Amino acid sequence: MTIALVLTAAVALLAQEPPQRSQDLIRSRADLVTADVTVRDRAGRFVADLAPSDFEILEDGVPQTLVTLVMTQGGRVYNKLASATGPRVGGSEGIVLPPPAPAADTSGRIFVIFVDDLHLTARDTHRTRAVFREIAEELIHDGDMFAMVSTGTSSIEIGLTRDLKRLDQAINRITGGALTPSEIIASPSGADGPAEVRHHVHVAFRTAYDMMRELEKVHGRRKAFIYVSNGYDLNPFAAGRARSESEWRGSMGVEPAGDPFRSSGQFADADLAAQLGELTRAANRANATIYTIDPRGLVAGPDLDQRVDTVEWQQHITSTQNSLRVLADLTGGFATVNRNDITASLKRIDAETSDYYVLGYYSSNSDPTVRRRRIEVRVKRPSIEVTSRTEYYLPRKY
């Protein structure tokens, strides 16, 4: 599946919109850094009356000068701060560039719906389709653009479109293809753990990563990545796999493995953390927010026909849910896990992608070797909850 080309046609369409002149005038020495920011009070209501003086933005702990502040509320765009002057080129004594021209109205939202059917159980297919139907009803509205892609046998690949009929057709094709606990325990393992488990995780992350790379090309729009999966565990049911292998060796008269670390998967947690980090960094470069949804709902014990220890099952569930939390937390989103009713979560995603501020500044750090930059956005008013991405990376052109 040519995932990297899923958004190509739509990206070309969006590129036909009038570009911001700041991108034509300002090159690598003065790229505008933007951050989507959601601001809510204690009651969860969007705070729509903030002024530039109410915000403080820091990069690696250093205060930055806010040059643009745009608020989107209910699909309408309000310019809270028109940049009085452009950045200087060549240092403080350089030429002052003119302010950027107003951008075209790009308030429409973009949703990428990620169907990780390699990590959705077949028995939950009906429940999973119900979750997607609720996504279609509660989240995707007229005027929104969406793309949809799957990782496995559902074979879904929809480029950016506004045609909601295509979403309905795709939902009927969703079928879970995750390995069952019994299949994992019986599968062959190497030094890095179960090979098929690792392959499935790699395919899922590679697919999502390629979609993020395409989203980097889309500017000036709110981008939400709806990530539907049961989550990840690179070393599931380790004791059960060891017992299964021992029983097989005994039945075949094969000597026990001499290397005690042969199938321990002892570095699995570190490997998973590294892969989660790569994906969240790609999302932050694209200024895309990941919202993860686990369609299993409230998870109890394993199915009766699965030979798995209850303690190991709970450890596996915890690992998979934590992986979904990491993806969301590091990109300014939130995870919907261990919940049967997702309506409230979808309404919250709808609100966060409809009502928000976009802050822009030119970084005071001119060192191109510092590619990772941490962002912190503060609001000076009390009792305010602020949500935004926490870092960005300089493009590789630096």
MARGU-826391 format. One record per residue: residue in three letters; x, y, z of N, C-alpha, C in turn. Coordinates in steps of 0.1 Angstrom, whole numbers, padded with zeros to 4 digits, always signed. Example, Ala and Ser with C-alpha at 12.3 -4.5 7.8 and 13.67 -1.06 7.14 Angstrom:
BEGIN
ALA+0132-0057+0078+0123-0045+0078+0132-0033+0078SER+0128-0022+0071+0137-0011+0071+0129+0000+0079
This chain:
BEGIN
MET+0008-0012+0000+0000+0000+0000+0009+0012+0000THR+0006+0022-0009+0015+0034-0010+0009+0045-0001ILE+0012+0043+0012+0006+0052+0022+0011+0066+0020ALA+0024+0067+0016+0030+0080+0015+0023+0089+0005LEU+0015+0083-0004+0009+0090-0015-0006+0093-0012VAL-0011+0089+0000-0025+0090+0003-0030+0105+0003LEU-0022+0114+0008-0026+0128+0008-0021+0136-0003THR-0015+0130-0013-0008+0138-0023-0017+0147-0031ALA-0028+0142-0036-0038+0150-0044-0044+0161-0035ALA-0047+0158-0023-0053+0169-0015-0043+0179-0011VAL-0031+0175-0008-0020+0185-0005-0018+0194-0017ALA-0019+0189-0029-0017+0197-0041-0029+0207-0042LEU-0041+0202-0038-0053+0211-0038-0051+0222-0028LEU-0047+0219-0016-0045+0229-0006-0034+0239-0010ALA-0024+0234-0017-0013+0243-0021-0018+0254-0031GLN-0030+0252-0038-0035+0262-0047-0040+0274-0040GLU-0043+0273-0027-0048+0284-0019-0036+0295-0018PRO-0040+0308-0017-0030+0318-0017-0020+0316-0005PRO-0007+0314-0007+0002+0312+0004+0004+0324+0012GLN+0009+0322+0024+0013+0333+0033+0026+0339+0027ARG+0026+0352+0026+0038+0358+0020+0050+0357+0029SER+0048+0354+0042+0059+0353+0051+0068+0341+0047GLN+0061+0331+0041+0069+0319+0036+0077+0322+0024ASP+0073+0332+0016+0080+0336+0004+0092+0345+0008LEU+0090+0353+0018+0100+0363+0021+0110+0358+0032ILE+0106+0349+0040+0114+0346+0052+0119+0332+0051ARG+0132+0329+0050+0137+0316+0048+0142+0311+0062SER+0153+0303+0061+0157+0295+0073+0161+0303+0085ARG+0165+0316+0083+0169+0323+0094+0157+0328+0102ALA+0145+0328+0097+0134+0334+0104+0121+0327+0101ASP+0120+0314+0103+0107+0307+0101+0098+0310+0113LEU+0085+0312+0109+0075+0314+0119+0072+0301+0126VAL+0072+0301+0139+0069+0289+0147+0054+0291+0152THR+0046+0282+0150+0032+0283+0154+0028+0272+0164ALA+0019+0274+0172+0014+0264+0182-0001+0266+0183ASP-0009+0255+0181-0023+0255+0184-0025+0254+0199VAL-0033+0262+0205-0035+0263+0219-0050+0262+0223THR-0054+0253+0231-0067+0253+0237-0067+0258+0251VAL-0076+0268+0253-0077+0274+0266-0091+0273+0272ARG-0092+0267+0284-0105+0265+0290-0105+0268+0305ASP-0117+0272+0310-0118+0275+0324-0121+0262+0332ARG-0124+0264+0345-0126+0252+0353-0138+0244+0349ALA-0148+0251+0343-0160+0245+0339-0159+0238+0325GLY-0147+0239+0319-0145+0233+0306-0149+0242+0294ARG-0152+0255+0297-0157+0264+0286-0145+0271+0280PHE-0146+0272+0267-0135+0279+0259-0134+0294+0263VAL-0122+0299+0266-0120+0313+0270-0117+0321+0257ALA-0127+0329+0253-0126+0336+0240-0121+0350+0241ASP-0119+0355+0253-0116+0370+0254-0102+0373+0258LEU-0093+0364+0254-0079+0366+0258-0072+0375+0248ALA-0063+0384+0254-0056+0393+0246-0041+0389+0245PRO-0033+0394+0236-0019+0390+0235-0012+0391+0248SER-0015+0401+0256-0008+0403+0269-0011+0392+0279ASP-0022+0384+0276-0025+0374+0286-0017+0361+0283PHE-0010+0360+0272-0002+0349+0269+0013+0351+0272GLU+0019+0340+0275+0034+0339+0276+0039+0326+0270ILE+0048+0327+0260+0053+0316+0254+0068+0315+0255LEU+0073+0303+0259+0087+0301+0262+0092+0290+0253GLU+0104+0292+0248+0111+0281+0240+0124+0278+0248ASP+0125+0265+0252+0136+0260+0261+0138+0269+0273GLY+0126+0274+0278+0127+0282+0290+0129+0297+0288VAL+0131+0301+0275+0134+0315+0272+0121+0322+0267PRO+0117+0333+0272+0105+0340+0267+0107+0344+0253GLN+0096+0342+0245+0096+0346+0231+0086+0358+0229THR+0088+0365+0218+0079+0376+0215+0068+0372+0206LEU+0056+0373+0210+0045+0369+0202+0042+0379+0191VAL+0042+0373+0178+0040+0382+0167+0027+0380+0160THR+0021+0368+0162+0007+0366+0156-0001+0359+0167LEU-0014+0362+0167-0023+0356+0176-0037+0355+0169VAL-0041+0344+0165-0054+0342+0158-0062+0333+0166MET-0075+0336+0168-0085+0328+0175-0095+0323+0165THR-0098+0310+0166-0108+0303+0158-0119+0299+0168GLN-0131+0303+0166-0142+0300+0174-0155+0296+0166GLY-0159+0284+0167-0171+0280+0159-0168+0281+0144GLY-0156+0279+0140-0153+0280+0126-0150+0294+0120ARG-0152+0304+0129-0149+0318+0125-0135+0322+0130VAL-0128+0330+0122-0114+0333+0125-0113+0348+0129TYR-0106+0350+0140-0104+0364+0145-0089+0367+0147ASN-0084+0377+0141-0070+0381+0142-0069+0390+0154LYS-0063+0384+0165-0061+0391+0177-0048+0400+0177LEU-0039+0398+0168-0027+0405+0168-0021+0405+0154ALA-0021+0416+0148-0015+0418+0135+0000+0422+0137SER+0009+0414+0131+0023+0417+0133+0027+0431+0128ALA+0032+0439+0137+0036+0453+0133+0048+0453+0124THR+0056+0443+0125+0068+0443+0116+0073+0429+0114GLY+0079+0427+0104+0085+0414+0101+0098+0412+0109PRO+0104+0400+0108+0117+0398+0114+0128+0405+0107ARG+0139+0406+0114+0151+0412+0108+0159+0401+0102VAL+0165+0403+0090+0174+0394+0084+0188+0399+0085GLY+0197+0390+0090+0211+0393+0092+0214+0399+0105GLY+0205+0396+0115+0208+0401+0129+0200+0414+0132SER+0203+0420+0144+0196+0431+0148+0197+0444+0139GLU+0208+0444+0132+0211+0456+0123+0207+0453+0109GLY+0200+0442+0106+0197+0438+0092+0185+0445+0087ILE+0180+0441+0076+0168+0447+0069+0156+0442+0076VAL+0147+0451+0078+0134+0447+0084+0124+0443+0072LEU+0120+0431+0073+0110+0426+0062+0096+0431+0065PRO+0088+0433+0055+0075+0438+0057+0066+0428+0064PRO+0055+0432+0070+0047+0422+0077+0040+0413+0067PRO+0037+0400+0071+0030+0391+0062+0016+0396+0058ALA+0013+0393+0046-0001+0396+0041-0011+0387+0048PRO-0023+0391+0050-0033+0382+0056-0034+0369+0048ALA-0035+0358+0055-0036+0345+0048-0050+0343+0044ALA-0052+0334+0034-0066+0330+0030-0073+0323+0042ASP-0086+0323+0042-0094+0317+0052-0092+0302+0052THR-0084+0297+0061-0081+0282+0061-0086+0276+0074SER-0098+0281+0079-0103+0276+0092-0108+0262+0092GLY-0111+0256+0080-0116+0243+0079-0107+0233+0086ARG-0113+0223+0092-0105+0213+0100-0101+0201+0091ILE-0090+0195+0094-0085+0183+0088-0084+0172+0098PHE-0091+0161+0095-0090+0149+0103-0084+0137+0096VAL-0074+0131+0101-0069+0119+0096-0073+0108+0105ILE-0081+0098+0100-0087+0087+0108-0078+0075+0105PHE-0071+0071+0116-0062+0060+0115-0068+0047+0121VAL-0070+0037+0112-0076+0025+0116-0065+0014+0117ASP-0060+0012+0129-0050+0003+0132-0056-0011+0134ASP-0061-0017+0123-0068-0030+0124-0058-0041+0127LEU-0045-0039+0125-0035-0049+0130-0035-0050+0145HIS-0041-0040+0152-0042-0040+0166-0056-0037+0171LEU-0065-0043+0164-0079-0043+0168-0084-0058+0167THR-0090-0062+0178-0093-0077+0179-0105-0080+0170ALA-0105-0092+0164-0116-0096+0155-0129-0097+0162ARG-0129-0102+0174-0141-0103+0182-0148-0090+0185ASP-0140-0079+0185-0146-0066+0188-0149-0058+0175THR-0150-0065+0164-0152-0058+0151-0165-0050+0151HIS-0176-0056+0157-0189-0050+0157-0188-0037+0166ARG-0181-0038+0178-0180-0027+0187-0171-0016+0180THR-0161-0020+0173-0152-0011+0166-0159-0003+0155ARG-0167-0010+0147-0175-0003+0137-0185+0007+0143ALA-0190+0003+0155-0199+0013+0162-0192+0025+0166VAL-0180+0024+0171-0171+0035+0175-0169+0044+0163PHE-0166+0039+0151-0164+0047+0139-0176+0054+0134ARG-0188+0047+0136-0200+0054+0132-0203+0066+0141GLU-0199+0064+0154-0201+0076+0163-0191+0087+0159ILE-0179+0083+0155-0170+0093+0150-0176+0101+0139ALA-0182+0094+0129-0188+0100+0117-0199+0109+0121GLU-0207+0105+0131-0219+0113+0135-0215+0125+0143GLU-0206+0123+0153-0203+0134+0163-0192+0143+0159LEU-0183+0139+0151-0170+0146+0149-0169+0152+0135ILE-0171+0145+0125-0169+0150+0111-0181+0157+0106HIS-0180+0170+0104-0191+0179+0100-0189+0184+0085ASP-0200+0189+0080-0199+0195+0067-0188+0206+0067GLY-0180+0206+0056-0169+0215+0055-0155+0210+0060ASP-0156+0199+0069-0143+0193+0073-0138+0184+0062MET-0125+0183+0062-0118+0174+0053-0113+0162+0061PHE-0113+0150+0056-0108+0139+0063-0101+0129+0054ALA-0092+0122+0059-0085+0111+0052-0086+0099+0061MET-0086+0087+0055-0087+0075+0063-0078+0064+0058VAL-0071+0057+0066-0062+0047+0062-0061+0036+0073SER-0060+0023+0068-0059+0012+0077-0045+0006+0076THR-0041-0002+0086-0028-0008+0086-0028-0023+0081GLY-0040-0029+0081-0041-0043+0078-0051-0047+0067THR-0058-0058+0069-0066-0064+0059-0079-0056+0056SER-0082-0046+0063-0094-0038+0060-0092-0031+0047SER-0079-0028+0043-0075-0022+0031-0082-0009+0028ILE-0082+0000+0037-0088+0013+0036-0077+0023+0032GLU-0080+0031+0022-0070+0041+0018-0078+0052+0011ILE-0082+0063+0019-0089+0074+0013-0081+0087+0015GLY-0079+0094+0004-0072+0106+0005-0081+0117+0010LEU-0076+0129+0013-0084+0139+0019-0096+0143+0010THR-0108+0143+0016-0120+0145+0009-0130+0151+0019ARG-0141+0156+0013-0153+0160+0021-0165+0151+0019ASP-0163+0141+0012-0174+0132+0008-0176+0122+0020LEU-0187+0125+0028-0189+0116+0039-0194+0102+0036LYS-0199+0101+0023-0204+0087+0019-0192+0078+0019ARG-0180+0082+0015-0169+0074+0015-0165+0069+0029LEU-0168+0077+0039-0165+0073+0053-0175+0062+0057ASP-0187+0063+0053-0197+0053+0057-0194+0040+0050GLN-0189+0040+0037-0186+0028+0030-0173+0021+0036ALA-0164+0030+0041-0151+0024+0047-0154+0017+0060ILE-0163+0023+0068-0166+0017+0081-0171+0003+0080ASN-0179+0000+0070-0184-0014+0068-0174-0024+0064ARG-0162-0019+0061-0151-0028+0057-0141-0031+0068ILE-0143-0023+0079-0133-0025+0090-0135-0039+0097THR-0124-0046+0098-0123-0059+0104-0111-0060+0112GLY-0112-0064+0125-0100-0065+0134-0092-0077+0130GLY-0079-0075+0130-0069-0086+0126-0058-0088+0136ALA-0060-0083+0149-0050-0085+0159-0047-0099+0163LEU-0035-0102+0167-0032-0116+0172-0039-0118+0185THR-0044-0130+0187-0050-0133+0200-0039-0137+0210PRO-0042-0136+0223-0032-0140+0233-0027-0154+0230SER-0035-0164+0227-0031-0177+0224-0022-0178+0212GLU-0024-0170+0202-0016-0170+0190-0002-0164+0194ILE-0002-0154+0202+0011-0147+0206+0019-0157+0214ILE+0013-0164+0224+0020-0173+0232+0026-0185+0224ALA+0018-0189+0214+0023-0201+0206+0032-0197+0195SER+0034-0184+0193+0042-0179+0181+0057-0180+0185PRO+0066-0182+0175+0080-0183+0177+0086-0170+0182SER+0095-0170+0191+0102-0158+0196+0117-0159+0193GLY+0122-0147+0191+0137-0146+0190+0142-0138+0202ALA+0154-0133+0200+0161-0125+0211+0153-0113+0214ASP+0145-0107+0204+0138-0095+0206+0123-0098+0209GLY+0119-0110+0212+0106-0113+0215+0098-0118+0203PRO+0085-0119+0203+0077-0124+0192+0079-0116+0179ALA+0084-0123+0169+0087-0116+0157+0075-0110+0150GLU+0064-0118+0150+0052-0113+0143+0046-0101+0150VAL+0047-0101+0164+0042-0089+0171+0050-0077+0167ARG+0063-0078+0167+0072-0067+0163+0069-0062+0149HIS+0066-0071+0140+0064-0067+0126+0051-0059+0125HIS+0040-0064+0133+0028-0056+0132+0029-0042+0138VAL+0037-0041+0149+0039-0028+0155+0047-0019+0145HIS+0057-0025+0139+0065-0017+0129+0056-0012+0117VAL+0047-0020+0112+0038-0016+0101+0029-0005+0106ALA+0024-0006+0118+0015+0004+0123+0022+0018+0124PHE+0033+0018+0131+0040+0030+0133+0046+0036+0120ARG+0050+0027+0110+0055+0032+0098+0044+0039+0090THR+0032+0033+0090+0020+0038+0083+0017+0052+0089ALA+0016+0053+0102+0012+0065+0109+0023+0076+0106TYR+0036+0072+0106+0047+0081+0104+0046+0087+0090ASP+0043+0079+0080+0042+0084+0066+0031+0094+0065MET+0020+0091+0072+0008+0101+0071+0012+0114+0077MET+0020+0113+0088+0025+0126+0095+0034+0134+0085ARG+0042+0127+0078+0051+0134+0068+0043+0141+0058GLU+0032+0135+0053+0023+0142+0044+0016+0154+0050LEU+0012+0153+0063+0005+0164+0069+0015+0176+0071GLU+0028+0174+0072+0037+0185+0073+0035+0195+0061LYS+0031+0190+0050+0029+0198+0038+0017+0207+0039VAL+0008+0205+0048-0004+0212+0049-0003+0223+0060HIS-0005+0236+0056-0003+0246+0066-0016+0254+0068GLY-0017+0261+0079-0027+0270+0082-0041+0263+0085ARG-0041+0251+0088-0053+0244+0092-0051+0236+0105ARG-0062+0234+0112-0062+0226+0124-0062+0211+0120LYS-0052+0204+0125-0050+0190+0121-0052+0181+0133ALA-0061+0171+0132-0063+0162+0143-0062+0148+0137PHE-0054+0140+0144-0051+0126+0140-0059+0117+0150ILE-0070+0111+0145-0078+0102+0153-0073+0088+0152TYR-0066+0083+0162-0058+0071+0162-0066+0060+0169VAL-0072+0051+0162-0080+0040+0168-0072+0027+0168SER-0069+0022+0180-0061+0011+0182-0063+0005+0196ASN-0059-0008+0197-0059-0014+0211-0045-0011+0218GLY-0036-0005+0211-0023-0001+0218-0013-0012+0215TYR-0001-0010+0222+0011-0018+0218+0018-0024+0231ASP+0023-0036+0229+0032-0042+0239+0041-0051+0231LEU+0054-0048+0231+0064-0056+0224+0068-0068+0231ASN+0065-0070+0243+0069-0083+0250+0057-0088+0258PRO+0046-0092+0251+0034-0096+0258+0035-0111+0263PHE+0030-0113+0274+0028-0127+0280+0042-0135+0280ALA+0052-0128+0285+0065-0134+0284+0066-0147+0292ALA+0060-0148+0303+0061-0161+0311+0053-0172+0304GLY+0042-0168+0298+0034-0178+0291+0041-0183+0278ARG+0048-0174+0272+0056-0178+0260+0067-0188+0264ALA+0073-0184+0275+0084-0193+0280+0079-0207+0284ARG+0068-0207+0290+0062-0221+0294+0058-0228+0281SER+0053-0221+0272+0049-0228+0259+0061-0234+0252GLU+0072-0226+0252+0084-0231+0245+0090-0243+0253SER+0089-0242+0266+0095-0253+0274+0087-0266+0272GLU+0073-0264+0271+0065-0276+0269+0068-0282+0255TRP+0070-0274+0245+0072-0278+0232+0086-0286+0231ARG+0096-0280+0238+0109-0286+0238+0108-0300+0245GLY+0101-0300+0256+0099-0313+0263+0093-0324+0255SER+0082-0320+0248+0075-0329+0239+0083-0334+0228MET+0093-0326+0223+0101-0329+0212+0114-0335+0216GLY+0117-0336+0229+0130-0341+0234+0141-0331+0231VAL+0139-0318+0230+0149-0309+0227+0154-0303+0240GLU+0168-0301+0240+0174-0295+0252+0169-0281+0254PRO+0167-0276+0267+0163-0262+0269+0173-0252+0263ALA+0169-0240+0260+0177-0230+0254+0188-0226+0264GLY+0201-0226+0260+0212-0222+0269+0212-0208+0273ASP+0207-0199+0264+0208-0185+0266+0196-0180+0274PRO+0197-0176+0287+0186-0172+0294+0179-0160+0289PHE+0185-0152+0280+0179-0140+0275+0174-0142+0261ARG+0174-0154+0256+0171-0157+0242+0157-0151+0238SER+0147-0153+0246+0134-0148+0242+0128-0139+0253SER+0136-0133+0261+0131-0125+0272+0126-0111+0267GLY+0130-0106+0256+0125-0093+0252+0128-0082+0262GLN+0140-0083+0268+0144-0075+0279+0144-0060+0275PHE+0147-0057+0263+0148-0043+0258+0135-0039+0251ALA+0124-0046+0253+0112-0043+0246+0106-0030+0250ASP+0106-0026+0263+0101-0014+0267+0108-0002+0261ALA+0122-0003+0261+0130+0008+0255+0127+0009+0240ASP+0126-0002+0233+0123-0002+0219+0110+0005+0216LEU+0100+0001+0224+0086+0007+0222+0087+0022+0225ALA+0094+0026+0235+0095+0040+0239+0101+0048+0227ALA+0112+0042+0221+0119+0048+0210+0109+0050+0198GLN+0101+0040+0195+0092+0041+0184+0081+0051+0186LEU+0076+0051+0198+0066+0061+0202+0071+0075+0201GLY+0084+0077+0205+0091+0090+0204+0092+0095+0190GLU+0096+0086+0181+0097+0089+0167+0084+0094+0161LEU+0073+0087+0164+0060+0091+0159+0055+0104+0165THR+0057+0106+0178+0052+0119+0184+0060+0130+0179ARG+0073+0129+0176+0081+0139+0171+0076+0143+0156ALA+0073+0133+0149+0067+0136+0135+0054+0143+0136ALA+0046+0140+0146+0033+0147+0148+0035+0161+0152ASN+0045+0164+0160+0048+0177+0165+0054+0186+0153ARG+0062+0179+0145+0067+0187+0133+0055+0191+0124ALA+0045+0182+0123+0034+0185+0114+0024+0194+0121ASN+0026+0197+0134+0016+0205+0142+0003+0198+0142ALA+0003+0184+0143-0009+0176+0144-0011+0170+0158THR-0023+0171+0162-0027+0165+0176-0032+0151+0174ILE-0027+0142+0182-0031+0128+0182-0041+0126+0193TYR-0053+0121+0189-0063+0117+0199-0065+0102+0197THR-0061+0094+0208-0062+0080+0207-0075+0074+0213ILE-0080+0064+0206-0093+0058+0211-0091+0043+0211ASP-0093+0036+0222-0093+0022+0223-0107+0017+0223PRO-0112+0011+0212-0126+0007+0211-0130-0005+0220ARG-0120-0011+0227-0124-0023+0235-0133-0018+0247GLY-0132-0005+0250-0140+0000+0261-0134-0005+0274LEU-0143-0007+0284-0139-0011+0297-0134-0026+0297VAL-0121-0028+0299-0115-0041+0297-0115-0049+0310ALA-0121-0061+0309-0121-0070+0321-0110-0080+0319GLY-0114-0093+0321-0104-0104+0320-0103-0109+0306PRO-0094-0118+0303-0093-0124+0290-0105-0133+0287ASP-0107-0135+0274-0117-0145+0270-0115-0159+0275LEU-0125-0166+0278-0124-0179+0285-0116-0189+0277ASP-0116-0188+0263-0109-0197+0255-0094-0194+0253GLN-0090-0183+0259-0076-0179+0258-0068-0184+0270ARG-0057-0191+0267-0049-0197+0278-0038-0186+0282VAL-0042-0177+0291-0033-0167+0295-0036-0164+0310ASP-0025-0162+0317-0025-0159+0331-0032-0145+0334THR-0040-0144+0344-0047-0132+0346-0038-0120+0349VAL-0027-0123+0357-0018-0112+0360-0011-0107+0347GLU-0006-0117+0339+0000-0113+0326-0010-0105+0317TRP-0022-0109+0318-0032-0102+0310-0033-0088+0314GLN-0034-0085+0327-0035-0072+0332-0023-0064+0329GLN-0011-0070+0330+0001-0063+0326+0001-0059+0311HIS-0004-0068+0303-0005-0065+0289-0015-0053+0286ILE-0026-0054+0293-0036-0043+0291-0030-0030+0295THR-0023-0029+0306-0017-0017+0311-0007-0012+0301SER+0002-0020+0296+0012-0016+0286+0005-0010+0273THR-0005-0017+0268-0012-0012+0256-0019+0001+0259GLN-0025+0003+0270-0032+0015+0273-0022+0027+0275ASN-0011+0024+0282-0001+0034+0284+0005+0039+0271SER+0007+0030+0261+0012+0034+0248+0003+0044+0242LEU-0010+0042+0243-0020+0052+0237-0019+0065+0244ARG-0018+0064+0257-0017+0077+0265-0004+0085+0261VAL+0007+0078+0259+0019+0085+0255+0017+0092+0242LEU+0012+0086+0232+0009+0092+0219+0001+0104+0220ALA-0009+0104+0228-0018+0116+0229-0011+0127+0238ASP-0006+0123+0249-0001+0133+0258+0011+0141+0252LEU+0019+0135+0244+0031+0142+0239+0028+0150+0227THR+0015+0150+0222+0011+0158+0211+0000+0168+0214GLY-0003+0170+0226-0014+0179+0230-0028+0173+0230GLY-0029+0160+0227-0043+0154+0227-0046+0147+0240PHE-0055+0138+0239-0058+0129+0251-0062+0116+0246ALA-0061+0106+0256-0064+0092+0252-0078+0088+0258THR-0086+0081+0250-0099+0076+0255-0097+0061+0256VAL-0094+0056+0268-0091+0042+0271-0100+0038+0283ASN-0103+0025+0283-0110+0019+0294-0124+0026+0297ARG-0130+0030+0286-0143+0036+0287-0153+0031+0276ASN-0165+0027+0281-0175+0022+0271-0182+0033+0263ASP-0184+0044+0269-0191+0055+0263-0180+0066+0258ILE-0179+0067+0245-0169+0077+0240-0175+0090+0235THR-0188+0091+0237-0195+0103+0232-0189+0116+0238ALA-0186+0116+0251-0181+0128+0258-0167+0131+0252SER-0159+0121+0249-0146+0123+0244-0147+0129+0230LEU-0156+0124+0222-0157+0130+0208-0162+0144+0208LYS-0171+0147+0218-0175+0161+0219-0164+0170+0223ARG-0155+0165+0232-0144+0173+0236-0134+0175+0224ILE-0132+0164+0216-0123+0166+0204-0129+0176+0195ASP-0142+0175+0193-0149+0185+0184-0147+0199+0189ALA-0148+0201+0202-0147+0214+0208-0132+0219+0207GLU-0123+0210+0209-0109+0214+0209-0104+0218+0195THR-0110+0212+0185-0107+0214+0171-0115+0225+0165SER-0125+0230+0172-0133+0241+0167-0130+0254+0174ASP-0126+0254+0186-0123+0266+0194-0109+0266+0199TYR-0100+0275+0194-0086+0274+0198-0079+0287+0193TYR-0067+0289+0199-0059+0300+0195-0047+0294+0187VAL-0041+0302+0178-0029+0299+0172-0019+0310+0175LEU-0008+0306+0182+0002+0316+0186+0014+0315+0176GLY+0020+0326+0172+0032+0325+0164+0043+0334+0169TYR+0055+0329+0167+0067+0337+0171+0079+0333+0163TYR+0089+0342+0163+0102+0339+0156+0112+0335+0167SER+0117+0323+0166+0126+0319+0177+0138+0328+0179SER+0141+0331+0192+0153+0339+0195+0166+0330+0195ASN+0164+0317+0193+0176+0308+0193+0180+0306+0178SER+0192+0312+0175+0197+0312+0161+0206+0300+0159ASP+0208+0291+0169+0217+0280+0167+0210+0269+0160PRO+0214+0266+0147+0208+0256+0139+0211+0241+0144THR+0221+0240+0152+0224+0226+0157+0214+0221+0168VAL+0207+0231+0174+0197+0227+0184+0184+0225+0177ARG+0182+0212+0172+0170+0209+0164+0158+0207+0173ARG+0159+0202+0185+0148+0199+0193+0145+0212+0202ARG+0133+0217+0201+0130+0229+0209+0117+0226+0217ARG+0118+0229+0230+0106+0227+0239+0098+0240+0239ILE+0085+0238+0239+0076+0249+0239+0067+0248+0252GLU+0066+0260+0259+0056+0260+0270+0048+0273+0268VAL+0035+0271+0268+0025+0282+0267+0018+0284+0280ARG+0018+0296+0285+0012+0300+0298+0002+0311+0295VAL-0009+0311+0304-0019+0321+0304-0018+0327+0318LYS-0018+0341+0318-0015+0347+0331-0028+0348+0340ARG-0039+0345+0334-0051+0345+0343-0052+0333+0351PRO-0058+0333+0363-0058+0322+0372-0069+0312+0367SER-0068+0300+0372-0078+0289+0370-0081+0286+0355ILE-0070+0286+0347-0071+0284+0333-0063+0271+0329GLU-0069+0262+0321-0063+0250+0317-0058+0253+0302VAL-0045+0251+0300-0039+0253+0287-0034+0240+0281THR-0037+0237+0269-0033+0225+0262-0026+0229+0249SER-0014+0224+0246-0007+0227+0233+0004+0217+0231ARG+0010+0217+0220+0021+0208+0218+0033+0213+0226THR+0042+0204+0230+0052+0207+0239+0066+0209+0233GLU+0067+0206+0220+0080+0207+0214+0079+0207+0199TYR+0090+0211+0192+0090+0210+0178+0105+0208+0174TYR+0107+0204+0161+0120+0201+0156+0123+0210+0144LEU+0135+0215+0143+0138+0223+0131+0138+0214+0119PRO+0133+0218+0108+0133+0210+0096+0147+0206+0092ARG+0149+0195+0085+0162+0189+0082+0169+0198+0072LYS+0163+0208+0066+0170+0217+0057+0180+0225+0065TYR+0179+0226+0078+0189+0233+0086+0202+0225+0086
